[in-house]
Amino acid sequence: MYLSITVKLVVGLVTLLAVTRLMGKKELSQVTPFDFIYAIILGGIVEESIYDEKVSPLHLAYSAALWGALIYTIEILAKKKNFFRSIFKGKESHIIADGKLNVEAMQKNHLEMEQLRTLLRQNGVFSVSEVKNAYLETSGGLSVQRFGKYEPITPEAMGIKAPENNPSILLVDEGEVVEDGLEEIGKDSSWLKEALRKEGQSNIKNIFCAEWSEEDGFYIVPYKS
């Protein structure tokens, strides 16, 4: 029995990983209700099969693979045909159009006013009056376009050319040197130790984390400040 459960767990894990890879990478914010449903069912197939002695590992692999193949087919259809996309993935809703709140769209999506205000605040908007257009996406997120007078002034709008910023690189993580980070910036551990010494940090083990960027230099957080 234990051997059977072990084999099923391994088969289930490998199958789930394979299907997940096949479906592609998505952030949680990009997951649609359809994605959520197929993930639950796929997990259910594996869960129910593990403790059922009548279901062999081969049956488990076949069931999960078949479900994955069906979902993959639907994904391909949804990408190629708008008709299938609207059925399986849904369609965004124009909640605010040219500054006017679409009450019908709110009711259709069972969206309360306080929920809308919360979504707006998450986009840095604290009044509905600032919004020109807002779309409720299929993932449940809100895409917002403000009226021009409420948009923050950018260097481009003022005719100023802003310098480009490069991302900071993590070089020390919990007292350990991040070799991949050093390799990315073309430096070695000797350079890092000397640079940290100039910043007043002689022992890397005393550093919780250290980031470095070409524009701003080091940002260091020691274990004890």
Backbone torsions as a table, in degrees:
resi	resn	phi	psi	omega
1	MET	NA	-47.9	-178.0
2	TYR	-64.9	-36.7	177.7
3	LEU	-63.7	-41.5	179.6
4	SER	-62.7	-43.4	179.3
5	ILE	-63.8	-42.3	179.3
6	THR	-60.6	-46.7	179.9
7	VAL	-62.4	-42.6	-179.1
8	LYS	-64.8	-39.6	178.4
9	LEU	-62.4	-43.7	179.3
10	VAL	-64.6	-46.7	179.4
11	VAL	-62.2	-43.4	179.8
12	GLY	-62.7	-43.0	179.3
13	LEU	-63.6	-46.5	-179.9
14	VAL	-62.2	-42.3	-179.6
15	THR	-65.7	-43.8	179.1
16	LEU	-62.4	-42.5	178.1
17	LEU	-63.0	-41.2	-179.6
18	ALA	-64.0	-45.1	-179.4
19	VAL	-66.3	-40.2	179.0
20	THR	-62.6	-42.5	176.8
21	ARG	-62.4	-39.2	-178.5
22	LEU	-65.2	-36.0	-177.9
23	MET	-75.8	-18.3	179.6
24	GLY	92.8	168.9	-177.5
25	LYS	-87.0	134.5	175.9
26	LYS	-141.3	142.4	171.5
27	GLU	-77.6	160.5	178.5
28	LEU	-59.5	-34.1	-179.9
29	SER	-68.3	-16.0	-178.9
30	GLN	-98.5	-3.4	-177.0
31	VAL	-75.9	128.3	179.1
32	THR	-92.1	165.6	175.6
33	PRO	-54.6	-36.0	178.2
34	PHE	-63.8	-43.2	177.3
35	ASP	-60.7	-40.3	-179.3
36	PHE	-63.9	-42.2	-178.7
37	ILE	-66.2	-46.0	-177.2
38	TYR	-67.4	-31.2	178.1
39	ALA	-68.1	-40.9	178.8
40	ILE	-63.4	-45.6	-179.3
41	ILE	-65.2	-40.7	178.8
42	LEU	-62.3	-42.4	176.5
43	GLY	-64.9	-37.3	178.6
44	GLY	-64.7	-37.9	178.4
45	ILE	-59.8	-45.5	-179.8
46	VAL	-67.6	-44.4	-177.2
47	GLU	-62.1	-46.9	-177.3
48	GLU	-68.6	-27.8	-176.0
49	SER	-79.0	-27.7	-173.0
50	ILE	-61.5	-44.7	-173.9
51	TYR	-98.4	1.5	177.4
52	ASP	-93.8	109.8	-175.8
53	GLU	-67.0	-19.6	-180.0
54	LYS	-76.0	-17.7	-178.9
55	VAL	-96.8	118.6	-179.4
56	SER	-84.9	162.4	175.7
57	PRO	-56.0	-33.6	178.7
58	LEU	-66.4	-40.5	176.7
59	HIS	-62.2	-42.6	179.3
60	LEU	-60.4	-48.8	-179.3
61	ALA	-62.2	-40.6	-179.5
62	TYR	-65.5	-44.6	-178.3
63	SER	-63.0	-46.3	-179.2
64	ALA	-67.0	-39.5	179.2
65	ALA	-65.8	-40.7	179.0
66	LEU	-64.2	-44.8	178.4
67	TRP	-62.6	-41.7	178.0
68	GLY	-63.4	-39.2	179.7
69	ALA	-65.6	-40.2	178.1
70	LEU	-63.2	-45.0	179.5
71	ILE	-64.2	-41.1	179.4
72	TYR	-62.3	-40.3	178.0
73	THR	-62.4	-42.8	179.1
74	ILE	-64.3	-40.5	178.8
75	GLU	-60.7	-42.5	179.6
76	ILE	-64.4	-44.3	178.7
77	LEU	-61.8	-40.9	-178.9
78	ALA	-66.0	-32.2	179.0
79	LYS	-73.1	-34.1	-173.0
80	LYS	-92.4	-26.3	-175.2
81	LYS	-127.2	124.2	178.9
82	ASN	-61.4	-32.2	-179.2
83	PHE	-59.4	-48.8	-179.5
84	PHE	-70.9	-33.8	-179.9
85	ARG	-62.6	-43.6	-178.9
86	SER	-67.4	-31.1	179.5
87	ILE	-72.9	-50.3	-172.4
88	PHE	-88.9	-32.5	-175.7
89	LYS	-103.3	-20.3	-176.1
90	GLY	84.9	-175.7	-178.0
91	LYS	-140.4	145.4	179.5
92	GLU	-65.0	153.0	-179.8
93	SER	-114.5	133.0	179.9
94	HIS	-83.1	92.3	-174.0
95	ILE	-76.3	-41.0	177.0
96	ILE	-126.1	121.4	-177.5
97	ALA	-120.5	116.2	179.7
98	ASP	52.5	42.4	175.6
99	GLY	85.5	-4.3	-178.0
100	LYS	-105.7	128.3	-179.8
101	LEU	-73.5	126.5	179.9
102	ASN	-89.6	93.8	-176.6
103	VAL	-62.8	-38.0	-179.9
104	GLU	-61.9	-42.8	178.1
105	ALA	-66.7	-34.9	177.1
106	MET	-61.8	-47.4	-178.2
107	GLN	-67.5	-39.1	180.0
108	LYS	-61.5	-35.5	-179.3
109	ASN	-95.6	8.0	179.7
110	HIS	52.7	43.8	-177.5
111	LEU	-104.2	118.9	178.4
112	GLU	-83.5	159.6	-176.5
113	MET	-62.2	-40.9	-179.2
114	GLU	-67.5	-32.9	175.1
115	GLN	-64.9	-41.4	178.0
116	LEU	-63.2	-42.8	179.3
117	ARG	-62.8	-37.4	177.5
118	THR	-63.7	-45.2	178.8
119	LEU	-63.2	-36.8	177.8
120	LEU	-66.7	-42.2	179.5
121	ARG	-62.7	-34.7	177.5
122	GLN	-65.6	-19.5	176.1
123	ASN	-98.9	10.6	178.4
124	GLY	78.3	19.3	-179.8
125	VAL	-113.6	127.3	-173.9
126	PHE	-114.5	10.3	175.1
127	SER	-152.0	134.6	179.0
128	VAL	-61.7	-27.7	-177.6
129	SER	-65.9	-17.2	-179.8
130	GLU	-81.5	-12.4	-169.2
131	VAL	-94.3	127.3	173.9
132	LYS	-88.2	-49.1	178.1
133	ASN	-137.4	142.5	176.3
134	ALA	-144.2	130.8	-179.8
135	TYR	-117.6	129.1	171.9
136	LEU	-85.7	111.9	-175.0
137	GLU	-78.0	164.7	-179.1
138	THR	-64.1	-22.1	178.6
139	SER	-80.4	-9.6	-177.7
140	GLY	98.3	-7.1	177.4
141	GLY	-80.9	167.1	-178.3
142	LEU	-119.8	126.2	174.9
143	SER	-101.1	127.8	-170.1
144	VAL	-123.5	136.0	170.8
145	GLN	-120.4	120.0	179.1
146	ARG	-82.7	161.7	167.3
147	PHE	-65.3	147.3	-175.5
148	GLY	-54.2	-36.2	-176.5
149	LYS	-69.9	-15.9	178.9
150	TYR	-100.5	-5.3	179.1
151	GLU	-73.5	140.6	177.6
152	PRO	-65.7	146.2	-179.8
153	ILE	-72.7	129.2	-179.5
154	THR	-105.8	157.6	175.8
155	PRO	-56.0	-34.7	179.6
156	GLU	-63.6	-41.2	179.4
157	ALA	-64.9	-28.3	-179.7
158	MET	-92.0	2.8	179.3
159	GLY	75.7	22.6	-179.2
160	ILE	-106.8	133.5	177.5
161	LYS	-87.8	111.2	-178.3
162	ALA	-83.0	142.1	177.5
163	PRO	-68.1	148.1	177.6
164	GLU	-76.9	138.5	178.4
165	ASN	-105.8	135.4	175.1
166	ASN	-96.3	150.7	179.9
167	PRO	-67.3	147.8	176.8
168	SER	-74.5	153.9	-177.5
169	ILE	-115.8	131.3	177.4
170	LEU	-78.7	119.3	-177.5
171	LEU	-110.0	-24.1	176.3
172	VAL	-133.6	129.6	-179.8
173	ASP	-131.8	109.9	179.8
174	GLU	53.0	50.1	174.7
175	GLY	79.8	4.8	-179.2
176	GLU	-119.1	142.3	178.3
177	VAL	-73.3	132.1	177.2
178	VAL	-91.1	98.4	-175.1
179	GLU	-63.2	-36.3	179.7
180	ASP	-62.7	-36.3	178.6
181	GLY	-66.4	-43.6	177.9
182	LEU	-62.7	-40.7	179.3
183	GLU	-63.6	-35.6	-178.4
184	GLU	-65.9	-34.7	-179.0
185	ILE	-98.6	4.1	176.2
186	GLY	73.0	31.1	179.5
187	LYS	-118.6	172.1	177.1
188	ASP	-126.1	177.8	-175.6
189	SER	-65.6	-29.8	178.2
190	SER	-64.6	-43.9	176.9
191	TRP	-61.0	-42.4	-178.3
192	LEU	-62.8	-46.7	-178.9
193	LYS	-61.2	-41.6	-179.6
194	GLU	-68.4	-40.6	179.7
195	ALA	-66.1	-39.1	179.0
196	LEU	-70.0	-35.5	177.9
197	ARG	-61.1	-38.6	177.5
198	LYS	-67.2	-23.3	178.4
199	GLU	-89.5	3.8	178.3
200	GLY	88.3	16.1	-179.7
201	GLN	-118.9	99.0	-176.2
202	SER	-88.0	-17.2	-177.8
203	ASN	-124.9	115.0	-178.7
204	ILE	-62.2	-30.6	-178.7
205	LYS	-63.1	-20.5	179.7
206	ASN	-86.9	-0.1	-176.3
207	ILE	-103.6	125.3	176.5
208	PHE	-72.1	-48.6	175.3
209	CYS	-155.7	153.6	177.0
210	ALA	-144.9	122.1	175.9
211	GLU	-105.6	155.3	177.9
212	TRP	-140.7	136.7	172.6
213	SER	-135.5	153.2	-176.8
214	GLU	-64.8	-32.7	-177.3
215	GLU	-80.0	-42.8	-171.0
216	ASP	-108.5	-6.7	-178.9
217	GLY	76.1	-140.1	-174.2
218	PHE	-91.5	144.5	165.9
219	TYR	-123.9	112.3	-170.4
220	ILE	-118.1	134.2	174.4
221	VAL	-121.0	105.7	179.0
222	PRO	-79.0	161.2	176.6
223	TYR	-63.6	-38.9	178.8
224	LYS	-123.0	117.5	-178.4
225	SER	-87.2	NA	NA
